[in-house]
């Protein structure tokens, strides 16, 4: 029975392939961590430059006499807070998972149970939905604010409005650049999590094929019987101990 538990299908090539998948997954977690931090930082910095006001779905106001651009109706603070919380949550998860991978590497524990992989897949699906919501929120909300700015100032693009003067204490010299980069980082993060989910599916499928063979399996029966010999005796043992009767 002990020999049966030690007999496995996987070989050195499969273990090396599994380690390569784990290394690739680790790199993806590192890239997703950077994207989450970048998104949260850019949204927070822009919100601070506008005096703590969230400009997503906001409306601008142009003072023609003073030639100053201001905020007529700010967007809901929960919009920016949602993007910040989701980005930071994903970044913390990626950091903790990558740290655990490094810790498990030095302990030579590069295998994960099927239940753990299922939980990771569920987490990946939840993060994909949250990132999709964040990407659409930034895209639609910022486009609404840019549309208001262009209508008020008659500017041809939202980037041209960065050169305009804003009412104090607003500093809007990089608001378009910051939110454009935040949107790009969010969609890159979404794509990275699609790759992570695919890697988890591959590892989960390989884990099912890399299970211990039971005594009822043909491979185990052939390995134990030695190709037609007595049950429970390998071919190497047959050379040392004859199966026939003694003279």
C-alpha positions in Angstrom: 0.0 0.0 0.0 2.9 2.3 0.8 4.4 1.6 -2.6 1.0 2.3 -4.2 0.9 5.7 -2.6 4.4 6.6 -3.9 3.7 5.5 -7.4 2.7 8.6 -9.5 2.2 9.4 -13.1 4.1 12.6 -13.2 7.7 12.7 -14.2 10.5 15.2 -14.0 9.3 16.9 -17.2 5.8 17.5 -15.9 7.2 18.9 -12.6 9.5 21.2 -14.6 6.5 22.3 -16.7 4.5 22.9 -13.5 7.3 25.1 -12.1 7.4 27.1 -15.3 3.6 27.7 -15.0 4.1 28.9 -11.4 6.9 31.2 -12.4 4.8 32.7 -15.1 1.9 33.1 -12.7 4.2 34.8 -10.3 5.3 37.3 -12.9 1.7 38.0 -13.8 0.9 38.7 -10.2 3.7 41.1 -10.0 2.5 43.0 -13.1 -1.0 43.1 -11.8 0.3 44.5 -8.5 2.0 47.3 -10.3 -1.2 48.1 -12.4 -3.3 48.2 -9.3 -1.0 50.6 -7.5 -0.7 52.8 -10.6 -4.5 53.0 -11.0 -5.1 53.8 -7.3 -2.3 56.4 -7.2 -3.4 58.3 -10.3 -7.0 58.5 -9.3 -6.1 59.6 -5.8 -3.6 62.2 -7.0 -6.1 63.7 -9.5 -8.8 63.8 -6.8 -6.4 65.6 -4.6 -5.5 68.2 -7.3 -9.3 68.9 -7.6 -9.6 69.7 -3.9 -10.8 66.2 -3.0 -13.6 66.2 -5.6 -14.2 63.3 -7.9 -14.6 64.4 -11.5 -16.1 61.2 -12.8 -19.6 62.1 -14.2 -19.0 65.6 -13.1 -19.8 68.9 -14.9 -17.5 71.8 -15.5 -18.2 75.6 -15.6 -16.4 78.2 -17.7 -16.0 81.7 -16.4 -15.6 83.7 -19.7 -14.8 87.0 -18.0 -12.1 85.6 -15.8 -11.2 82.9 -18.3 -11.2 80.3 -15.5 -12.5 76.8 -15.6 -14.2 75.3 -12.5 -16.4 72.5 -11.3 -20.2 73.2 -11.5 -21.4 69.8 -10.2 -18.8 67.3 -8.9 -19.3 63.6 -9.4 -20.1 61.2 -6.6 -17.1 60.5 -4.3 -18.1 56.8 -4.3 -17.1 56.5 -7.9 -13.4 57.3 -7.2 -13.5 55.4 -3.9 -14.7 52.3 -5.7 -11.9 52.4 -8.2 -9.3 53.0 -5.4 -10.6 50.2 -3.1 -10.8 47.7 -5.9 -7.3 48.6 -7.2 -5.7 48.5 -3.7 -7.5 45.2 -2.9 -6.2 43.5 -6.0 -2.7 44.9 -5.4 -2.7 43.5 -1.8 -3.9 40.1 -3.0 -1.2 40.0 -5.7 1.5 41.0 -3.2 0.4 38.4 -0.6 0.1 35.6 -3.3 3.5 36.4 -4.8 5.1 36.5 -1.3 3.6 33.1 -0.6 5.0 31.7 -3.8 8.5 32.9 -3.0 8.1 31.4 0.5 6.9 28.1 -0.8 9.7 28.0 -3.4 12.3 27.9 -0.7 10.4 25.2 1.1 10.1 23.2 -2.2 6.3 23.2 -2.0 5.3 23.9 -5.5 2.0 21.9 -5.6 -1.5 23.2 -4.8 -4.6 21.2 -4.0 -7.6 21.2 -6.3 -9.6 23.0 -3.7 -7.1 25.8 -3.5 -7.0 26.1 -7.3 -10.8 26.3 -7.3 -10.8 29.1 -4.7 -8.1 30.9 -6.8 -10.3 30.6 -9.9 -13.3 32.0 -8.0 -11.2 34.9 -6.8 -10.0 35.6 -10.3 -13.5 35.6 -11.7 -14.5 38.1 -9.0 -11.6 40.4 -9.8 -12.3 40.2 -13.5 -15.9 41.5 -12.8 -14.6 44.2 -10.5 -12.0 45.3 -13.0 -14.5 45.4 -15.8 -16.7 47.6 -13.7 -13.8 49.9 -12.9 -12.7 50.2 -16.5 -16.2 51.0 -17.6 -16.7 53.5 -14.8 -13.5 55.4 -15.6 -14.2 55.3 -19.3 -17.8 56.5 -19.3 -17.4 58.8 -16.2 -14.3 60.6 -17.5 -15.8 60.9 -21.0 -18.8 62.6 -19.5 -16.6 65.1 -17.7 -14.5 65.7 -20.8 -17.6 66.3 -22.9 -18.7 68.9 -20.4 -15.3 70.6 -20.5 -15.2 70.7 -24.3 -18.8 72.1 -24.4 -18.0 74.9 -22.0 -14.5 75.9 -23.3 -15.1 75.1 -27.0 -11.9 73.1 -26.9 -11.3 70.5 -29.6 -10.1 67.8 -27.1 -9.9 67.3 -23.4 -6.1 67.4 -23.5 -6.3 71.0 -24.8 -8.2 71.9 -21.6 -5.1 71.0 -19.5 -3.5 74.3 -20.7 -6.4 76.4 -19.3 -6.4 78.1 -15.9 -8.6 76.6 -13.2 -10.3 78.2 -10.2 -8.4 77.9 -7.0 -7.5 75.5 -5.4 -7.9 73.2 -8.5 -4.7 72.3 -10.4 -5.9 70.6 -13.6 -2.8 70.6 -15.6 -2.6 66.7 -15.8 -6.2 65.5 -15.2 -6.6 64.1 -18.7 -3.2 62.4 -18.7 -3.7 60.9 -15.2 -7.2 59.4 -16.0 -6.1 58.2 -19.4 -3.2 56.3 -17.8 -5.4 55.1 -15.0 -7.9 53.6 -17.6 -5.0 52.0 -19.5 -3.6 50.4 -16.3 -7.1 49.1 -15.4 -7.6 47.4 -18.8 -4.0 46.0 -18.7 -4.8 44.6 -15.3 -8.0 43.1 -16.6 -6.0 41.3 -19.4 -3.5 40.1 -16.9 -6.2 38.5 -14.8 -7.6 36.8 -17.9 -4.1 35.2 -18.3 -4.0 34.3 -14.6 -7.4 32.5 -14.9 -6.2 30.6 -17.9 -3.1 29.4 -16.1 -5.1 28.3 -13.1 -7.4 26.3 -15.4 -4.4 24.6 -17.0 -2.9 23.8 -13.6 -6.2 22.5 -12.3 -6.6 20.2 -15.4 -3.1 18.9 -15.0 -3.7 18.3 -11.3 -6.5 16.0 -12.2 -4.3 14.0 -14.5 -1.4 14.0 -12.0 -3.1 12.0 -9.3 -2.0 8.8 -7.6 -2.9 5.7 -9.4 -5.0 3.2 -7.4 -4.8 -0.5 -7.5 -7.7 -0.7 -10.0 -5.9 1.4 -12.6 -4.3 -0.5 -15.5 -1.0 1.2 -15.1 -0.7 0.2 -11.5 -1.8 -3.3 -12.2 0.8 -3.7 -14.9 3.6 -2.1 -12.9 2.9 -4.2 -9.8 2.3 -7.5 -11.6 5.4 -7.0 -13.7 3.6 -7.7 -17.0 1.8 -11.0 -16.2 3.7 -12.2 -13.1 2.3 -12.9 -9.7 0.3 -10.0 -8.1 2.2 -7.8 -5.8 5.6 -8.7 -7.3 7.6 -6.6 -9.7 9.6 -7.8 -12.6 12.9 -7.0 -10.7 11.8 -9.2 -7.9 11.0 -12.1 -10.3 14.7 -12.2 -11.3 15.8 -12.6 -7.7 13.1 -14.9 -6.4 11.9 -17.6 -8.8 8.2 -18.1 -9.1 8.4 -21.8 -9.9 8.6 -24.7 -7.4 11.9 -25.6 -5.8 13.6 -28.8 -6.9 
